[in-house]
Amino acid sequence: MRNGRLCCPGKNRRSAGRVTGDVKRQAKRRWRDPTRFFSWGQKQQLIRQANGRCEHTPPLWFRCPAEGTEADHIHPWSRGGPTEMWNGQLLCRRHNRRKSNRVPSPLYSWRLARWRKRY
Ligand SMILES: [Zn+2]
């Protein structure tokens, strides 16, 4: 009769497998691009694309009039954002500081893409 209880270790093994899956997902979230900063060439491209102006556009307002001097990761590098052109935007010093490592909302990215068509 005691052998009938051996089904329990099997159950534990299955839940242990689920834990491993969680660890893997966490490792994926912590991935970082080995390239920390945009290259000079990438920055020049961003400047040309944005006409040298900061790309920050507050909701229901016009685009920031300041000169864009810093290449910024739209999705922060520290949170797994790659250092690639599609993830870059040109910001003025003030807006780059203010954004720091916040992840932008999907709405922000969508509005940025829409504004870019009008540059
Ligand atoms: Zn700005």
Boltz pocket constraint, residues with backbone or C-beta under 6 A from the ligand:
constraints:
  - pocket:
      binder: B
      contacts: [[A, 54], [A, 55], [A, 56], [A, 64], [A, 65], [A, 66], [A, 91], [A, 92], [A, 93], [A, 94], [A, 95]]
      max_distance: 6.0
